[in-house]
Amino acid sequence: YEQDKLSESKKMLGQVSEKSDLYTRAKYLEGVINNKQGKLKSAVRSFNDVAKTRSEAPTLQELEALDRLRDLSVLNIARIYYGITQYEQAREYYSQVPRDSVYWPEAQFEAAWTSFMLTDLNQTLGQVLTVQSPYYDQTEFVPEATVLKALTYFNLCEHDDVERTLLEFEQN
């Protein structure tokens, strides 16, 4: 895979037994490869297989890693649907990322763009404000959230809020 021999990698990953501890990881990588190859239906199938697996692992650390892999699989399915402009399906999958997942803020941000594309502007604004709230770790600078907030205010004809948001953006 790291040598970009995707077909060979996928063939090897397909040989991992369903009974193996590595099966879930192999299915995830198979989904990644299918996505890279533009085989989106196959990618969704692989990611769905991962998302539907039950989490069983010998250690708590491995269990947490499998949970993150399941959450990431759901997020990837949502991204695929967003990429092919099937926003309702994307929204459905973004909403399936659990609130306690490390990927939840990212899913909320991406879901906000999905809501914007569906012209559900109140939902968009709620999701953006949630992501920008002090409840979440602000270690990552996500300027796109402010851009989306300004676009949403603009579409809601809240021009004073657009101006205030853009001025705050420039200050940051």
Disulfide bonds with the S-S distance in Angstrom:
none
